[in-house]
Amino acid sequence: MEEEQISFEQLASVMPEGWQDKAQELGAFTRQREIKKAVDLLWLVFIYLTDGKSFSGTATLLKLTGICSITKKAVFTRFQKCGQWLRWLCAHIYRNHKAIVPPPEWLGDRNVYIVDASDEPVHGSDKADYRLHYAIGLFDRGMKEMTLTKTDTGEKVSNFKTFGERDIVIGDRAYCSKQGIAYLLGRKRDFLFRFGTKRFYVYNENGRAVNILGYFKDIKPGGIGEQTLYYEYEGEYKPLRFCVMRKTKEAEEAGLEALRKTQMRNHGNKALSTAQMAYNRYVIVAMSLVDVAAEVILELYQQRWQIELVFKRLKSLCKYYEIPVYVEQRAGVWFYGKLLLVALCET
């Protein structure tokens, strides 16, 4: 036990100032009965998320390790109150270690969110059984919204209900649809979506369908361009701004390698199409923002990869079949607890 205490003291040393007082302020630590200190409450969370597996198992391990003697019902009650405290810990640890950068001044009071989804199987299954949809803050890494569905629910922005007016939503190709664009614009939200093959037709000012890549063929590697084209929705042609960056040779080769791996996994030995290889030369972003420079837009979009890396690390630590599916409050605590583990691993 002595080695575990020393290890936990080292862990606590990277916590932000005032972290134990914050547990009480945010309602996680309300009564000093079985759990006497905020440190022990954090132990409870970590044991449940790693070795405890259940509230009963967590209660047993807490007793065996000498931390406290507590019932499984008390573990449940304590755990589900920790969400806001764990979120605060995540944000401040990332910020203290400069993993969170301040938003650029031009955003003002606008929020920016990344939307994405991850498919996961349950024990013993050889296919994806359900899909985790999440929206996370680009600059504070706070979870805006998270939900679990079956895999027949597609990746679309209409899965998210809590965005506010003037919020900016960033998503990959899966979210770039005419319906998704209409959903956000109709609610006064803005967007940056990656545009790729098989999205939708685009037209010039004369209503003629065009190949968008033709407008960017003269851009040199590393160069940036933009073009306003049109898309048809419900019988009307609507303008849509596109910003593009031509990849460097190294980035283009890396993209092709990733495409080949995905192609092999999904379609066996089927060769990449001409369109796939052509689109791989560019990062094309469709957006609703019209008064921001293309360079600034592309820089903002590229920051989504930092969130992608966080979730890859999160996925390597998490077992999605352990998500408490049916109770939203517990799911939020589960998420922030896992994200805190990632944050501590990175410090």
Buried (B, 14 or more C-beta within 10 A) or exposed (E): EEEEEEEBEEBEEEBBEEBBEBBEEBEBBEEEEBBEBBBBBBBBBBBBBBEBBEBBBBBBBBEEEEBBEBEBEBBBBBBBBBBBBBBBBBBBBBBBEEBBEEBBEEBEEEBBBBBBBBEBBEEEEEEBBBBBBBBBBBBBBBBBBBBBBEBEBBBBBEBBEEBEEEBBBBBBBBBBBBEBBBBBBEEEBBBBBBBBEEBBEBBBEEEEEBEBBEBBEEBEEEEBBBBEBBBBBEEEBBEBBBBBBBBEEEBBEEBBEEBEEEBEEEEEEEEBEEEBBEBBBBBBBBBBBEEBEBEBBBEBBEBBEBBEEBBEBBBEEBEBBBBBBEEEEBBBBBBBBBBBBBBBEEE
